[in-house]
Amino acid sequence: MRTLAAALLIMMTSAAIADDVQDAHKLAIQGRDDYWHCLARQYQSEANQGLSDQDFGREVAGACPSERQNYRVTLLDYLTVQYPNIDSAAHLATANRAVEAAQKDIVTAFVKRRAPGR
């Protein structure tokens, strides 16, 4: 009877952890999408079309602060739940690199779009 109860407890705990991971993943994806949509608005903004590549990069780095922070936090939460044995500093570094990659990608698209007309 104890073995059955222990097995049931393990199964319930595993299911709860899986749900937590899935929920955290959904939130991280939503955070990413919100940040990307905000960056896309910067990309499409008429006010930014006359900027140099460097100025646009600076504009993007400061744009969307709440979306950027939400993405960083939700990704950090997901990584912490998914990989609890990895140091939190490593998760933070990964989340920061993801934010930097999004910014770099939007600036690269901006530069490529302008390249033929130069």
Secondary structure, DSSP 8 states (H G I E B T S, - for coil): -HHHHHHHHHHHHHHHHHHHHHHHHHHHHHHHHHHHHHHHHHHH-GGGTTS-HHHHHHHHHHS-HHHHHHHHHHHHHHHHHH-TTS-HHHHHHHHHHHHHHHHHHHHHHHHHHHGGG-
